[in-house]
Amino acid sequence: MTFWIMKIIATTLGETGADMVSQTLNLGYLSSTFLFLALFAVSLIAQLRAKRYHPAIFWAVILTTSTAGTTMSDFMNRTAGLGYLGGALVLTACLVIVFIVWKASGQTMNVERISTFRGEVLYWIATLVSNTLGTSSGDLLAHNTGIGFVTSTVLLTAALALIVAAHYLTPISGTLLFWVAYVLTRPFGANAGNTLTKTHDEGGVGLGTFGASGLLFGVLIALVIYQTVSHRRQTREIPESVGTLSE
């Protein structure tokens, strides 16, 4: 449960933080993308070199995939002119290709059993693409359907609740359900982030990008500290993998 709470907070912060840099600070989508991809590369190298699970490093990678994914999606959809539907279709195809390559590689897609360098690289590629897709699909749901950010967030909450129910009540593969939930938490975070930042006239809470990002960053840091302390209390050594994802 802690993992999913942190995943939602990190992806929501990815949306508000990316909007803060690209829009509020007026750096632009393309320049912001280069900045966040550089941060992603640094955090990913640190993660791949780590001999064991370090919450601060792991969540830094998740956060940077979310911020980079937000600005990449916005650049594709708005600056490059693909539109929300076009961007979502392109990114969905990219994610399907990543999963096909992953399956063909022979590496396990069960994140609790990933223990190889290749498997972890594939996991992070899938994460980056899914977080980019999440922004496009979240905007598509909120804008193209006309239902707005709040209603979109409610619908995605219901979808995630159905996945939880399927996990406990059906024999559907846990790995499949994990990835469906993993992908859906990103548009959930995107719409939740927009709900926090947008003005009341736009259907939001009105915190702005600075206020929402500051609040979410503080919560995420507190949870990272909590998780770090909890892991240090464990007597067993955690193997080198991303197999702690479900914790």
N, C-alpha and C positions, 0 to 999 in steps of 0.2 A: 504493500500500500504506500509506503514511503516513497518508493521509486516513482509510482504514477503521480503522486502529488508533486514531487520535484520535477518530473517531466512536464507536467502542465504549467507549472510556474516558470520553468526555464523557457518553454516555447512561447508563453505569453510575454515574458520579458524580452525574448528575441524579437517579437513584433514591435513592442513599444520602444525598445532600445534602438532598433534599426530605424524606425520612423523618427526618433529623436535626432539621430545623426544625419540621416538623408534629407529629412524634411524640415524639422525645426531648426537645426543648425545649418541647413541649406548646403550640405556637402554634395548632394545629388546621389542618384541611385548607382551610377557606374563607379564613381570614386569610393562610395561607401562599400560597394561590393568588393573592390580590391582591398580595402582596409580590413573588412571582416574575413575575407578569404586568407589574408596574411595571418590574422589572429588564429583562424581555424588551423592553418598549417602548423603554427608554433605549438598550439595546444595538442594537436594530433600527434606530432612527433614526440612530445612529452608522454602522451598516453601510450604510444606504441613502445616506447623505451622503458616504461615502468615495469618493474618485476612483480608488482602486486597492485591491488585495487587501491587507488587514492581518490576519494570522493571529490576533492577540489579539482583535480586534473580532469576526471571523467566528466563532471558537470560543466567544466569550462569548454570541453569539446561539444557537448550538447548545446550549450548556449551559443557558441560561435557558429555552429551549423544552422541554428535558428535565425541569428541575425543576418548571416550571409544569405541564407535561403530567402529571407524577407526581401532584401534589396535586389537579389537576382530575379526573384519573381516580379517585383515591381518594375524593374528595368525591362524585362521581357514583355510584360503586359501593357505597360504605359508608354515607356520611351520607345521601345521597338515596335509597338503597335499590335502585338498579338491579341490583346484583349484577354479578359479573364478566362473565357472559354478556350480560346486557342492556347493560352499558356498552360491551362490545366490539362488539356489533351496531350500536349507535347511532353509535359513532365510526367504524366501518367504512363505514357509510352516508355519514357526513360526509366522509370521505376520498374516497370515490367521487365525491361531488358536487364536491369541490374539483378533482379530476382532469378531470371533465366540463367544468366551467367553464373550466379551464385550456386544455383542448383546443379548446373553442369560441372562445376568445379569439384564437386564431391564434398565440399565443406558443409558441416552441419548448419542448418538455419535455426536450430534451437539455441537461443542466446545463452542459456545456462550451461551449454556444453562447448562453447567456442573456446578453443585453447591453442589455436595456431595464429601466426602472424597474418597469413592470407585470409583466414576467416574473419579476423578482426578488421582488416582493411575493407573487406566486403561489407561488413556491418556498418562501418562509418560512411562508406559511399552510399549505402542504402539510407542511412540517417540523413545525410546531406540532401539527397534527392527528395526524400519524403518530406523534409522540412521546407524545401522550396515549393513542392507541390501543395503543401498545406496552406501556404499563403494564397496561392492562386485559387485553390478550391474554396477556401474560406471567403475570399472576396467574391468569387462566383456565386456562392450560395447567398451571401448578404446582398449583393448589388443586382445581379442578373435576375434573381427571382423577385426582388423588391421587398423581401421580408425583413431586411435590416439586420443589424448586428445582434441585438438582444434575442430576437426570435431564432436566429441561426444558432446562437449559443445554446439555447434551450433544446433545439432539435438535436444538436450534436451531443448534448448531455444525455438525452434519451437514447441515442444510438450507442453511446459508451455503456450506459446502464444495461442495454440489451446484450452487449458483449460479455459483461460481467455475469449476467444471468445464464448465458450460453455456456460460460466456463464451468459453472457449478451444476447446471441442470441438463447438459447435453454431452454426448460423447465426441463433439467436434474437437479436432486437434488443437491442443493448447498452443502449439507453435503458430498455427494459422490465426487463432484468435489474438495472440500476442501482437502479430504484425498488423492485423486490422486495427486493433486498439492503438498501436504505436503510430500508425499513419493518421488516424482520426484525431489524436490528441493535438496534432499540429494545427489543423483548421480550427479546432476548438480554441486553442491558445491564440490564434490569429484574431478570431472574432471576439474573444474575451478581452484581448488587448485593445482592439478598436473600441469596444464598449467602454473601457476605462478611460481612454484618451479623448474620444470625440466629445464635442459639446452636447449640451442638452438638445439643442435644435437639430443636431445630427443623430439623435437617438442614443447618445452616450452618457457617461457619468460626469464627464467634464474635468477629469484630473489632469489632462494634458500629458504629453510624452514624458516630461521631466518628473511630474508627480507620480505617475503610474510606474515609471521605470525605477524610481527611487524606492517606492514601496515594495515592488516585486524583488528588487535586488536585495533589500534588507531581509526579506523572508527567505530567499534562496540561500543567502549566506548563513543565516541562522540554522537552516536545515542541513547545510553542508557541514557545519560545525558539529551539529548533533550526530550526523552519520559518521563523521570522523571519530568522535569520542566513542560511539557505540562499537565501531570496528576495532578500535584499540583495546577495548575490553575483552574482545574475543580471544580465546586462548589458541585457537587453531589458526594456521596461516592460510590466507586466501590465495588460491592458485593464480598464476598469471593468465588472465583471460578477461573477457567481459561477462563472465558467467554470473556476476553479482547483479545483473540488470534487474532481476525480479525482486531484489531485496527491498 
